């Protein structure tokens, strides 16, 4: 279950600001903001979406720091009431909307902090996606770097050996046989340099950096929107809480 992932992480005392109250705009104010967002998307040549756990809560996967988040409730000795198996979760309207937008020909890139595989499940192309915290369905070969997208979640997290080996055929017609590891980061693991570099590069190119479903408390992802701003782009944050 999705809660098992949170429980598998190492103990870490400082989980950031938890349980911020969610705010709701008036209908008029919300309509105004939506019009501004639509215009910004229409005008943009390149958009980067930075997504967090908040876009998957409607799929039955709890977030971490929201009012009903895993760590918010953990601090009160409680557990979320909603908790679906990762393999049973289906993409939300948000996942599909992002994919539909790029299917219209709009240049889009997604920097995802989620490990739930729902961007790929929605049909969003892998080469336009950086999963900076990993994917719980993916194993990676330590020798040749090949990735395997599985139908079930890995049983390990923290870049540990899964017990499987790589079956890629090399130039000498022999199997690679490198050890496979999961790709999901634990608290102290560094972001994969290639995913980090590509994410920062895409943010530097973006006319709009659209932040969805994340409090942006985890670095260095939290600073990525400033790359867009530095090069003259706009930062738009969809976040129902007050900083």
Secondary structure, DSSP 8 states (H G I E B T S, - for coil): -HHHHHHHS---S---S----B----HHHHHHHHHHHHHHHHH-SEEEEEE-GGGSGGGT---SSSTT-HHHHHTTT---S----GGG----HHHHHHHHHHHTT-EEEEEE---S-HHHHTT--GGGEEETT--TTEEEETTT--EEE-SS--S--SS-EEEEE---B-TTS-B---EEEE----TT----HHHHHHHHHHHHH-SEEEEES----STTGGGTHHHHHHTT-EEEEE-SB--
